[in-house]
Amino acid sequence: PRSMGSGESKVGSSAQSMEVTTVPTSPIAGQKPGTSGLRQKTKTFMSEHYLENFVQSTLDALVAEGVPVKGGTLVISGDGRYHNKTAIQIIIKMAAAAGVGRVWCGDHGLLSTPAMSAVIRTRSRGLAGMAPFGGFILSASHNPGGIDEDFGIKYNCENGGPAPEKVTNLIYTNTTTIKEYKLCCGLPEIDLSAPGSYTLGGGAFRVDVFDCVEDHMGLLQQVFDFGAIKALFAREDFSFVYDGMHGVQGPYAKKIFVDEFGAPASSLMNCEPKEDFGGPASASHGHADPNLTHAVELVARMGLNKEGREIETTSEPPVFGAAADGDADRNMIMGSRFFCSPSDSLAVIVANASCIPYFAAGLKGCARSMPTSCALDRVAEQLGIPYFEVPTGWKFFGNLMDSGTDAFPGKPVYTPFICGEESFGTGGDHVREKDGMFAVLAWLQILAAENPDPAKPIVGVGDVTKKHWEKYGRNYYARYDYEGVDKPAAEKMMAAMVEAQPALIGTTVDGMKIAKADMFEYHDPVDGSVSKNQGVRFIFESGSRFVFRLSGTGVAGATIRMYLEEYAAPDADLTKHAFDVVKPIADIALKISKLTEYTGRTEPSVVT
C-alpha cells in the first residue's frame, strides 16, 4: 500500500478508502490473554489471521461491554520490537472498520507501557469527547524481540490500566467463536516517522502521530521536582549511567536525563531502540530484562558480577546506575558496587516518599505483590498507612488506586499510593502501570534530598539503603527462576506441594519449624472478586518464608519461580550477601517441592 508522508495535516484521497472489507476466518486455539496480554512467537503473530482474530475479538468485546468504540479515540503503539510497525498499520485499518473516529500513535510507533497509560489518562486534557476509550500496547515486555523471538499485544482500558478479567475472558470467548473480521484495506499506510495528522475518508477517520515522550514526561514533571534533580546532576562528584537495553526507553532517557537534567550523552548505554533489543550478539543476548543476569554491561560498569558480588574495575563506578526493560515498565536500581533489590527499593521509596512533591502531604496507601519481600510492611506499619498484599499482576494495584473514584464510589481512598513487585516493577497512582522511569526519578529525588550540601561527600544508593536497614531491619531475599520447564511436570509439582501442606504445618525441616502453609488466595477489598491459586506459601516460625509460583509471562514451556526470604532485625548482621543467607531456605524449598525430581533441573536459569 502507498504511504502517506509526514506533516501537519494530510487529507485522504476519497471516501472510497473507508470501504470495509469482511474477511472470513475461523478460531485459532490458544488466544487466551494472561496477566500481561497475549504473547506468542513473532512468527505466530505474523501467520494468517492470528493478529486480526485477536484484535477483532477485542473490539467486539468492547462493543458488547458498552464501550463507546464508534466515533471514539483509540491509542495504538508499542515497544519497537520486530513486527510492531506492520501490526500498527493492520490495527489502524481494523479500527477504521470498527467505526473508531480517531487513532493516536507515538512517533515511530513507540510508546512505553507507562507512557501509554499516561496518554490514555491525560493527553485529551479535558477536551470533550476526545478522551481515549483505551489502547493497544504491542509488546512482550522483557521477552526477547525479533522474527524468531516473541511478540505480544495487550489492551488497556479507559483508566490507562490493563483490561479487567471480565473483559479478557470475553475477548478469549470471542476468539473461540470468531467467523470474520473487518478492515479498511483501502486506507494508506500512515507515516509514523514524525509527528503529523492525517484526515482520511473525507473526514470520517483521523490518525494523529505525536511525540512519544511528551505526555509521560509532562506527567512526571507534576510528580517530581525536576529542578532539585538537575541540581544533583550538576554536582561534580555525582556520576550517572543508564542502560536502555535497546528497548523503547531510549527517547525518554535522552529527553529527561540529557536534555532536562544535563547528563552527558555518554552516560546513556544501549539507548537506541532496536527491533531485536540488540539480538543474540549483544551483551544481554537481546534479553531486555533489567536484572543482574541480563543487564551485563550496566552491572559490570557498577562494579558487580551477576551474583551482585564486587569485582575489580579499571575506574571508579558511577554513583548511580539504572536500567529499563523492553517496554520500560521495569527498572533496576544500582549504586557504586551496590545492587538495590526491587523489594528494598520499594520500601525505601515509600519510607522517603515525602521528599517527592506529589507525595509531600503523605501517602494514603501502599501495596506489594505477595512474593515481594515484607520490607514494605514494616515501613507502612511505622507510617500508620494501609498496606495490601496482592497477587502478581498490576491490575490488582489499579483497583486499589481507583478505590473511592467514580469506578468504585463509596470505597476508601488510598491515593496518593505507591506499589511494587519483586520482578523489578514499581509505580504510583499517576498512571495505572508499573513505571520504570518513575522508580529512577524517585531514587534521584531521594538522593537530591539526601545531598543538600555540595561541600559534603555524596550520599549514594548503598548509603540510603543501609540506613534504611538500620532502622527497619533487612529482609534478605532472592528469587530462583527455572525457565522453559515442562508445563505438566511443573503443574504436578505444584499440586503435590498443595496436597502435602496440611501435614507439614507444625513440622520441622532442617531445624526450621513450618508455622503456616497455604495456597495464596486474594479477596479484592475494592471489587469483591476472589483470585485463587496465586502461589504456594510456606512460612516458618521465624517469619522467614519461601513461595512457589508458575509464571504466565513466558512463551515456551512454564517458568517456575521460587522466592526466598529471611528477616534480620536492626541489631542483627545486616552486611551478609542475600544469596548466602537464603541458601538454607532454598535447600528446604527444593527438598519439600521435589523440584529436581519433577523437572530434572538441578540449577536455576536466573537468580535475582
C-alpha positions as CSV (number, residue, x, y, z in Angstrom):
1,P,0.0,0.0,0.0
2,R,1.1,3.6,-0.7
3,S,2.5,5.5,2.2
4,M,1.4,8.9,3.5
5,G,4.2,11.4,4.1
6,S,4.6,13.3,7.4
7,G,3.5,16.8,8.0
8,E,0.9,18.9,9.9
9,S,-2.2,17.6,8.2
10,K,-2.8,15.3,5.2
11,V,-6.2,14.6,3.7
12,G,-7.0,11.1,2.3
13,S,-7.9,10.8,-1.4
14,S,-11.6,10.0,-1.1
15,A,-14.3,8.3,0.9
16,Q,-13.6,5.1,-1.0
17,S,-10.6,4.5,1.2
18,M,-13.1,3.8,4.1
19,E,-14.7,0.9,2.3
20,V,-15.0,-2.1,4.8
21,T,-13.7,-5.5,3.7
22,T,-15.1,-8.5,5.6
23,V,-12.6,-11.4,5.8
24,P,-13.9,-14.9,6.7
25,T,-11.8,-16.6,9.4
26,S,-12.1,-19.3,12.0
27,P,-11.0,-19.6,15.6
28,I,-7.3,-20.1,16.4
29,A,-6.6,-22.1,19.5
30,G,-4.6,-20.6,22.5
31,Q,-5.5,-16.9,22.2
32,K,-6.1,-16.6,25.9
33,P,-4.6,-13.4,27.3
34,G,-2.7,-13.7,30.5
35,T,-1.9,-11.0,33.1
36,S,0.2,-9.2,30.5
37,G,-1.9,-9.7,27.4
38,L,-1.3,-12.3,24.7
39,R,2.2,-13.4,24.0
40,Q,3.4,-15.8,21.3
41,K,6.3,-16.3,18.9
42,T,6.6,-13.4,16.4
43,K,6.1,-15.8,13.5
44,T,2.8,-17.0,15.1
45,F,1.6,-13.4,15.2
46,M,2.7,-13.0,11.6
47,S,0.7,-16.0,10.5
48,E,-2.6,-15.6,8.6
49,H,-5.5,-14.2,10.6
50,Y,-3.6,-14.5,14.0
51,L,-3.3,-10.8,15.0
52,E,-6.6,-9.9,13.2
53,N,-8.6,-12.5,15.1
54,F,-7.4,-11.3,18.4
55,V,-7.9,-7.6,17.6
56,Q,-11.5,-8.2,16.2
57,S,-12.3,-10.3,19.3
58,T,-11.2,-7.4,21.5
59,L,-13.1,-4.8,19.6
60,D,-16.3,-7.0,19.6
61,A,-15.8,-7.5,23.4
62,L,-15.6,-3.7,24.0
63,V,-18.8,-3.1,21.9
64,A,-20.6,-5.8,23.9
65,E,-19.4,-4.1,27.2
66,G,-20.9,-0.8,26.0
67,V,-17.5,0.9,25.4
68,P,-18.0,3.9,23.1
69,V,-15.9,2.5,20.2
70,K,-17.8,4.2,17.4
71,G,-16.5,7.7,17.0
72,G,-14.1,7.2,19.9
73,T,-10.4,7.6,20.3
74,L,-8.0,4.6,20.3
75,V,-4.3,4.7,21.1
76,I,-2.0,2.2,19.2
77,S,1.7,1.9,19.8
78,G,4.4,-0.5,21.2
79,D,7.9,-1.1,22.4
80,G,9.5,-1.1,18.9
81,R,10.1,-4.8,18.7
82,Y,10.1,-6.6,15.3
83,H,6.6,-6.7,13.6
84,N,5.5,-3.6,15.6
85,K,5.2,-1.3,12.6
86,T,3.3,-3.8,10.5
87,A,0.9,-4.7,13.3
88,I,0.2,-1.0,14.0
89,Q,-0.9,-0.4,10.3
90,I,-3.2,-3.5,10.4
91,I,-4.8,-2.4,13.7
92,I,-5.4,1.2,12.3
93,K,-7.3,-0.4,9.3
94,M,-9.3,-2.6,11.7
95,A,-10.1,0.4,14.0
96,A,-11.4,2.4,11.0
97,A,-13.6,-0.5,10.0
98,A,-15.0,-0.7,13.6
99,G,-16.0,3.0,13.3
100,V,-13.3,4.4,15.6
101,G,-13.1,8.2,14.9
102,R,-9.5,8.9,15.9
103,V,-6.3,6.8,16.3
104,W,-3.4,8.2,18.3
105,C,0.2,6.8,17.8
106,G,3.5,7.7,19.3
107,D,6.1,8.7,16.7
108,H,7.9,5.7,15.1
109,G,5.0,3.7,16.6
110,L,6.7,3.9,20.0
111,L,5.1,4.3,23.5
112,S,6.5,2.8,26.6
113,T,3.8,0.9,28.6
114,P,3.7,3.6,31.3
115,A,3.6,6.3,28.6
116,M,0.6,4.5,27.0
117,S,-1.2,4.8,30.4
118,A,-0.2,8.5,30.6
119,V,-1.5,9.2,27.1
120,I,-4.9,7.4,27.8
121,R,-5.3,9.3,31.1
122,T,-4.0,12.8,30.3
123,R,-3.5,13.6,26.6
124,S,-7.1,14.7,25.9
125,R,-6.6,17.3,28.7
126,G,-10.3,17.5,29.2
127,L,-11.3,18.1,25.6
128,A,-14.9,16.9,25.3
129,G,-15.2,13.6,23.6
130,M,-11.5,13.2,22.9
131,A,-10.5,11.0,25.9
132,P,-9.4,7.6,24.6
133,F,-11.6,4.6,25.4
134,G,-8.4,2.5,25.5
135,G,-5.3,1.5,23.8
136,F,-3.4,-1.5,22.2
137,I,0.1,-1.9,23.5
138,L,2.3,-4.1,21.2
139,S,4.8,-5.6,23.5
140,A,6.0,-8.8,25.0
141,S,7.7,-6.7,27.8
142,H,11.1,-8.1,28.7
143,N,10.9,-11.1,26.4
144,P,13.4,-11.1,23.5
145,G,12.3,-9.4,20.2
146,G,13.0,-10.4,16.6
147,I,11.5,-12.6,13.9
148,D,12.5,-15.8,15.8
149,E,11.6,-14.4,19.2
150,D,8.5,-13.1,20.9
151,F,5.7,-10.6,20.2
152,G,2.7,-9.6,22.3
153,I,-0.4,-7.5,22.4
154,K,-2.3,-6.1,25.4
155,Y,-5.4,-4.0,25.7
156,N,-5.6,-1.2,28.3
157,C,-8.9,0.4,29.1
158,E,-10.0,4.0,29.8
159,N,-8.3,4.3,33.2
160,G,-5.0,3.5,31.4
161,G,-4.7,0.2,33.2
162,P,-4.8,-3.4,31.9
163,A,-8.2,-4.7,31.0
164,P,-10.0,-6.4,33.9
165,E,-10.6,-10.2,33.9
166,K,-14.2,-10.0,32.8
167,V,-13.1,-8.2,29.6
168,T,-10.1,-10.5,28.9
169,N,-12.4,-13.5,29.5
170,L,-14.9,-12.1,27.0
171,I,-12.1,-11.5,24.5
172,Y,-11.0,-15.1,24.8
173,T,-14.5,-16.4,24.4
174,N,-14.8,-14.3,21.2
175,T,-11.6,-15.9,19.8
176,T,-13.1,-19.3,20.2
177,T,-16.2,-18.4,18.1
178,I,-14.9,-15.8,15.6
179,K,-16.1,-16.2,12.0
180,E,-15.0,-12.9,10.4
181,Y,-13.0,-9.7,10.9
182,K,-13.3,-6.3,9.2
183,L,-10.7,-3.8,7.9
184,C,-10.5,-0.9,5.6
185,C,-8.0,-2.2,3.1
186,G,-8.1,1.0,1.0
187,L,-6.5,3.1,3.8
188,P,-3.0,4.2,3.0
189,E,-0.1,3.2,5.3
190,I,0.4,6.0,7.8
191,D,3.9,7.6,8.0
192,L,4.8,7.1,11.7
193,S,8.4,8.5,11.4
194,A,7.4,12.0,12.6
195,P,4.5,13.9,14.2
196,G,1.7,14.7,11.9
197,S,-2.1,14.5,11.5
198,Y,-3.9,12.5,8.7
199,T,-7.6,13.0,7.9
200,L,-8.9,10.2,5.8
201,G,-12.2,9.1,4.2
202,G,-13.5,12.6,3.7
203,G,-13.0,13.4,7.4
204,A,-14.6,10.2,8.8
205,F,-11.4,9.0,10.3
206,R,-8.2,10.7,11.6
207,V,-4.8,9.5,12.7
208,D,-2.6,11.7,14.9
209,V,1.1,10.9,15.3
210,F,2.7,12.7,18.2
211,D,6.0,12.9,20.2
212,C,6.1,9.7,22.1
213,V,7.8,11.3,25.2
214,E,5.8,14.5,25.8
215,D,2.8,13.2,27.7
216,H,4.7,10.9,30.1
217,M,7.4,13.4,30.8
218,G,4.7,16.1,31.4
219,L,3.0,13.9,33.9
220,L,6.3,13.0,35.7
221,Q,7.1,16.8,35.9
222,Q,3.9,17.1,38.0
223,V,5.1,14.3,40.4
224,F,8.8,15.2,40.9
225,D,10.9,18.3,41.4
226,F,13.0,18.3,38.2
227,G,14.9,21.4,39.4
228,A,16.2,19.6,42.5
229,I,17.3,16.6,40.5
230,K,19.0,18.8,37.9
231,A,21.0,20.4,40.8
232,L,22.1,16.8,41.9
233,F,23.3,16.2,38.3
234,A,25.3,19.5,38.4
235,R,27.4,18.3,41.3
236,E,31.0,17.4,40.2
237,D,31.0,14.3,42.4
238,F,27.7,12.9,41.0
239,S,28.1,10.4,38.2
240,F,25.3,8.5,36.4
241,V,24.8,5.7,33.9
242,Y,21.5,4.5,32.4
243,D,21.0,1.3,30.3
244,G,18.0,1.4,28.0
245,M,18.8,-2.2,26.9
246,H,17.8,-1.2,23.3
247,G,14.1,-1.1,24.3
248,V,11.6,1.7,24.0
249,Q,13.1,3.9,26.8
250,G,15.8,5.4,24.7
251,P,13.9,8.6,23.6
252,Y,12.6,9.1,27.1
253,A,16.1,8.7,28.6
254,K,17.6,11.2,26.2
255,K,14.9,13.8,26.7
256,I,14.8,13.5,30.6
257,F,18.4,12.7,31.6
258,V,20.3,14.5,28.9
259,D,18.1,17.4,27.8
260,E,16.4,18.1,31.1
261,F,19.0,17.2,33.8
262,G,22.1,17.9,31.8
263,A,23.7,14.4,31.9
264,P,26.3,13.8,29.3
265,A,25.0,11.8,26.3
266,S,27.9,9.3,27.1
267,S,26.1,8.3,30.3
268,L,23.4,6.5,28.3
269,M,24.1,2.9,27.2
270,N,22.0,1.0,24.6
271,C,19.5,3.8,24.3
272,E,18.8,3.3,20.5
273,P,15.6,1.3,20.3
274,K,16.2,-1.9,18.2
275,E,13.7,-4.4,16.8
276,D,15.7,-7.3,18.4
277,F,16.8,-5.3,21.5
278,G,20.4,-5.9,20.3
279,G,19.8,-9.5,19.5
280,P,22.0,-12.6,20.3
281,A,25.2,-10.7,19.5
282,S,24.6,-8.1,22.3
283,A,25.9,-8.5,25.9
284,S,22.3,-9.1,27.1
285,H,21.7,-11.6,24.2
286,G,18.6,-9.5,23.3
287,H,17.1,-10.1,26.8
288,A,15.9,-6.6,27.6
289,D,15.3,-7.6,31.2
290,P,17.0,-5.3,33.8
291,N,18.4,-7.8,36.3
292,L,21.9,-8.9,37.5
293,T,21.9,-11.7,34.9
294,H,20.9,-9.8,31.7
295,A,21.9,-6.2,32.2
296,V,25.5,-7.4,31.9
297,E,27.1,-4.1,30.8
298,L,25.5,-2.0,33.5
299,V,26.2,-4.5,36.3
300,A,29.9,-4.7,35.3
301,R,30.1,-0.9,35.0
302,M,28.7,-0.6,38.5
303,G,31.4,-2.9,39.9
304,L,29.4,-6.1,40.4
305,N,29.0,-9.6,38.9
306,K,25.8,-11.4,38.1
307,E,25.5,-12.6,41.7
308,G,25.8,-9.0,42.9
309,R,29.3,-9.5,44.4
310,E,32.0,-6.9,44.0
311,I,34.5,-7.2,41.1
312,E,37.7,-5.3,40.2
313,T,37.1,-2.3,38.0
314,T,39.5,-0.2,35.9
315,S,37.7,3.0,37.0
316,E,35.6,4.1,39.9
317,P,31.9,3.0,39.2
318,P,29.3,5.8,38.9
319,V,27.4,7.0,42.0
320,F,24.0,5.9,40.4
321,G,23.1,3.4,37.7
322,A,19.7,2.2,36.4
323,A,18.2,0.2,33.6
324,A,14.8,-0.4,31.9
325,D,13.3,-3.4,30.1
326,G,11.9,-3.6,26.6
327,D,8.7,-1.7,27.2
328,A,10.2,0.4,30.1
329,D,7.8,-0.6,32.8
330,R,10.5,-2.3,34.8
331,N,13.6,-0.8,36.5
332,M,16.8,-1.8,38.2
333,I,18.4,0.5,40.7
334,M,22.2,0.3,41.5
335,G,24.8,2.3,43.4
336,S,28.5,2.1,43.2
337,R,29.3,-1.6,43.9
338,F,25.7,-1.9,45.2
339,F,22.6,-3.6,43.9
340,C,19.3,-2.5,45.5
341,S,16.8,-5.3,45.2
342,P,13.3,-4.3,43.9
343,S,11.8,-5.2,47.3
344,D,14.2,-3.0,49.2
345,S,13.8,-0.2,46.5
346,L,10.0,-0.2,47.0
347,A,10.4,0.0,50.8
348,V,13.0,2.8,50.6
349,I,10.9,4.9,48.2
350,V,7.8,4.6,50.5
351,A,9.8,5.4,53.6
352,N,11.2,8.6,51.9
353,A,8.2,9.5,49.8
354,S,7.6,12.8,51.5
355,C,10.6,14.3,49.7
356,I,8.7,13.8,46.4
357,P,6.3,16.8,45.8
358,Y,3.4,14.6,44.7
359,F,3.6,12.7,48.0
360,A,4.6,15.6,50.2
361,A,1.4,15.5,52.2
362,G,1.8,11.8,52.9
363,L,0.7,8.5,51.4
364,K,-2.8,7.1,52.0
365,G,-1.8,3.6,51.0
366,C,0.8,1.2,49.6
367,A,0.9,-2.4,48.3
368,R,3.2,-5.2,47.1
369,S,2.7,-8.4,45.3
370,M,2.6,-11.4,47.5
371,P,6.0,-12.8,46.5
372,T,7.7,-9.4,47.1
373,S,9.6,-9.2,50.4
374,C,7.8,-8.0,53.6
375,A,10.2,-5.0,53.8
376,L,7.3,-2.7,52.7
377,D,5.0,-3.9,55.5
378,R,7.4,-2.7,58.2
379,V,7.6,0.8,56.7
380,A,3.8,1.0,56.3
381,E,3.2,-0.1,59.9
382,Q,5.6,2.6,61.1
383,L,3.9,5.3,58.9
384,G,0.5,4.1,60.0
385,I,-0.9,3.7,56.5
386,P,-2.9,0.8,55.0
387,Y,-0.9,-1.7,53.1
388,F,-2.0,-4.6,50.9
389,E,-0.6,-7.9,49.7
390,V,-2.0,-8.7,46.3
391,P,-1.5,-11.4,43.6
392,T,1.1,-10.7,40.9
393,G,-0.4,-8.6,38.2
394,W,-0.7,-4.8,38.0
395,K,-4.5,-4.8,37.7
396,F,-4.8,-5.6,41.4
397,F,-2.9,-2.4,42.3
398,G,-5.1,-0.5,39.8
399,N,-8.3,-1.4,41.7
400,L,-6.7,0.0,45.0
401,M,-5.8,3.2,43.1
402,D,-9.3,3.6,41.7
403,S,-11.0,2.9,45.0
404,G,-13.2,5.8,46.0
405,T,-13.3,7.2,42.4
406,D,-16.3,7.1,40.0
407,A,-15.3,3.5,39.2
408,F,-15.7,2.4,42.9
409,P,-17.7,5.1,44.7
410,G,-18.2,4.8,48.4
411,K,-14.9,2.8,48.9
412,P,-12.0,4.2,50.9
413,V,-9.5,6.4,49.0
414,Y,-5.9,5.0,49.1
415,T,-4.3,7.6,46.9
416,P,-1.6,9.1,46.9
417,F,-0.4,5.5,46.6
418,I,2.9,3.6,45.8
419,C,3.2,0.0,44.9
420,G,5.6,-2.6,43.5
421,E,6.7,-6.1,42.7
422,E,9.9,-8.1,43.3
423,S,10.0,-8.6,39.5
424,F,11.6,-5.1,39.0
425,G,8.3,-3.2,38.8
426,T,7.5,0.0,40.8
427,G,4.8,2.6,40.4
428,G,2.5,5.3,41.7
429,D,-1.1,6.4,41.1
430,H,0.0,8.9,38.4
431,V,-0.6,6.0,35.9
432,R,-2.1,2.5,36.0
433,E,1.0,0.6,35.0
434,K,4.4,0.0,36.6
435,D,6.7,2.7,35.5
436,G,10.5,2.2,35.1
437,M,11.2,6.0,34.8
438,F,9.1,6.7,37.9
439,A,11.3,4.5,40.1
440,V,14.5,6.0,38.8
441,L,13.2,9.6,39.3
442,A,12.0,8.6,42.8
443,W,15.5,7.5,43.7
444,L,17.1,10.6,42.1
445,Q,14.7,12.7,44.2
446,I,15.7,10.9,47.4
447,L,19.4,11.3,46.5
448,A,18.8,15.0,45.9
449,A,17.1,15.3,49.3
450,E,20.0,13.4,51.0
451,N,22.6,15.6,49.4
452,P,21.6,19.2,50.2
453,D,25.2,20.5,50.7
454,P,27.5,20.1,47.7
455,A,30.5,20.6,50.1
456,K,29.8,17.3,51.9
457,P,30.6,13.9,50.5
458,I,27.9,12.4,48.2
459,V,25.4,10.0,49.8
460,G,24.7,7.2,47.4
461,V,22.2,4.4,46.9
462,G,24.1,2.0,49.2
463,D,24.2,4.6,52.0
464,V,20.5,5.3,51.8
465,T,19.6,1.6,51.7
466,K,21.9,0.6,54.6
467,K,20.5,3.5,56.7
468,H,17.0,2.1,56.0
469,W,18.1,-1.4,57.2
470,E,19.5,0.1,60.4
471,K,16.0,1.5,61.1
472,Y,13.7,-1.3,59.9
473,G,15.9,-4.4,59.7
474,R,16.7,-6.2,56.5
475,N,14.7,-8.7,54.5
476,Y,17.3,-10.9,52.9
477,Y,15.7,-12.0,49.6
478,A,16.3,-13.9,46.4
479,R,14.4,-15.4,43.5
480,Y,15.3,-18.5,41.6
481,D,13.8,-18.9,38.1
482,Y,13.6,-22.2,36.3
483,E,12.7,-21.3,32.7
484,G,11.3,-23.4,29.9
485,V,10.2,-26.2,32.3
486,D,7.8,-28.9,31.0
487,K,4.4,-27.4,32.0
488,P,2.5,-30.6,33.0
489,A,5.5,-31.6,35.2
490,A,5.5,-28.1,36.8
491,E,1.8,-28.3,37.5
492,K,2.1,-31.7,39.0
493,M,4.9,-30.4,41.3
494,M,2.6,-27.5,42.5
495,A,-0.4,-29.8,43.0
496,A,1.7,-32.3,45.1
497,M,3.0,-29.4,47.3
498,V,-0.5,-28.1,48.0
499,E,-1.6,-31.7,48.9
500,A,1.3,-32.1,51.3
501,Q,0.8,-28.7,53.0
502,P,-1.6,-29.6,55.8
503,A,0.6,-32.4,57.1
504,L,3.7,-30.2,57.0
505,I,2.3,-27.5,59.3
506,G,4.0,-27.7,62.7
507,T,6.8,-30.0,61.4
508,T,10.5,-29.0,61.5
509,V,12.7,-29.3,58.4
510,D,16.4,-28.8,58.7
511,G,15.9,-27.0,62.0
512,M,13.2,-24.7,60.8
513,K,9.6,-25.1,62.0
514,I,6.8,-24.5,59.5
515,A,4.1,-22.3,61.1
516,K,1.9,-21.7,58.1
517,A,1.4,-23.3,54.6
518,D,-1.2,-22.4,52.1
519,M,-2.1,-21.6,48.5
520,F,-2.5,-17.8,48.4
521,E,-6.0,-16.5,47.7
522,Y,-6.9,-12.8,47.3
523,H,-10.2,-11.3,48.2
524,D,-10.2,-7.9,46.5
525,P,-11.4,-5.3,49.0
526,V,-12.4,-2.9,46.2
527,D,-14.4,-5.0,43.6
528,G,-15.1,-8.1,45.8
529,S,-13.5,-10.5,43.3
530,V,-11.6,-13.6,44.6
531,S,-8.4,-14.7,42.9
532,K,-7.4,-18.3,43.8
533,N,-4.2,-20.3,43.2
534,Q,-1.9,-17.3,43.4
535,G,1.1,-19.1,44.8
536,V,2.2,-21.8,47.2
537,R,3.4,-20.3,50.5
538,F,5.4,-21.8,53.4
539,I,6.0,-19.5,56.3
540,F,8.4,-20.5,59.2
541,E,8.0,-19.7,62.9
542,S,10.9,-17.2,62.5
543,G,9.0,-15.2,59.8
544,S,11.2,-16.5,57.0
545,R,9.4,-18.0,54.1
546,F,9.5,-19.5,50.6
547,V,7.0,-19.2,47.8
548,F,6.5,-21.0,44.6
549,R,4.6,-19.6,41.5
550,L,4.2,-20.7,37.9
551,S,4.7,-17.6,35.8
552,G,2.4,-16.7,32.9
553,T,4.8,-14.3,31.0
554,G,7.0,-16.9,29.2
555,V,6.1,-18.3,25.7
556,A,7.9,-21.7,25.7
557,G,7.0,-24.1,28.5
558,A,6.5,-22.9,32.0
559,T,8.6,-20.8,34.4
560,I,8.8,-21.9,38.0
561,R,9.7,-19.0,40.3
562,M,10.9,-19.8,43.8
563,Y,11.1,-16.9,46.2
564,L,13.2,-17.0,49.4
565,E,13.1,-14.6,52.3
566,E,14.7,-14.2,55.8
567,Y,14.3,-11.3,58.1
568,A,17.2,-9.9,60.1
569,A,16.3,-7.3,62.9
570,P,18.1,-3.9,63.0
571,D,20.6,-5.3,65.6
572,A,21.5,-8.4,63.6
573,D,24.2,-8.7,61.0
574,L,22.9,-6.7,58.0
575,T,26.1,-7.0,55.9
576,K,25.8,-10.5,54.6
577,H,25.2,-11.4,50.9
578,A,21.5,-12.1,50.4
579,F,22.1,-15.2,48.2
580,D,24.2,-16.8,51.0
581,V,21.6,-16.0,53.7
582,V,18.7,-17.6,51.9
583,K,20.6,-20.7,50.6
584,P,19.4,-22.9,53.6
585,I,15.8,-21.9,52.8
586,A,16.4,-22.8,49.2
587,D,17.6,-26.2,50.3
588,I,14.4,-26.8,52.3
589,A,12.2,-25.5,49.5
590,L,13.9,-27.8,47.0
591,K,13.5,-30.7,49.4
592,I,9.8,-30.1,50.0
593,S,8.9,-29.3,46.4
594,K,11.0,-32.2,44.9
595,L,11.7,-29.8,42.0
596,T,14.6,-31.7,40.6
597,E,12.6,-34.9,40.8
598,Y,9.7,-33.4,38.9
599,T,11.6,-31.3,36.4
600,G,15.0,-32.7,36.0
601,R,16.5,-29.3,36.8
602,T,19.4,-29.1,39.2
603,E,20.2,-25.3,38.7
604,P,18.0,-22.3,38.2
605,S,18.2,-20.4,34.9
606,V,18.4,-17.0,36.7
607,V,18.9,-15.9,40.3
608,T,18.0,-12.3,41.2
